[in-house]
Amino acid sequence: MLQLQMTDGIHHIQGMEYQSIPQLHSGLSPGTKVMIQGKVAFRLGVLLLKPENVKLLGGEVDSLLETFALERVLARLIGEEDCSPDIVRSDIAICYLL
C-alpha cells in the first residue's frame, strides 16, 4: 500500500491506495503525473484511491529527480533493493477530472 503526497501546483493532498493499483509502485519518479477521475472516497483528509480512479500520465520533475536518484543509490549501498515508501513520498502532480 502506497501513501502519496499530491499537488496540482496550488493545493496539496494525500492519497492512499485503497485497493492495489498496479501502475503505482515505489519506483515511480518524483513528479510523476496522475489523473484522478470519477468518484473518490475521502476520509480524514486522504483520498482513498482505486484502480478505476487513477490514470498514470507519466513525467517527472528534474529538481526532485536528482534527490531521488541520490536516495536510490544510498538505499542500494545499504542493501535495500528498492526505495522505501518514505523515500518516494515526493510530490506527484495531479489533474482533476470532474
Secondary structure, 3 states (H helix, E strand, C coil): CCEEEEECCCCEEEEEECCCCCCCCCCCCCCCEEEEECCCEEECCEEEECHHHEEEEECCCHHHHHHHHHHHHHHHHCCCCCCCCCCCCCEEEEEEEC
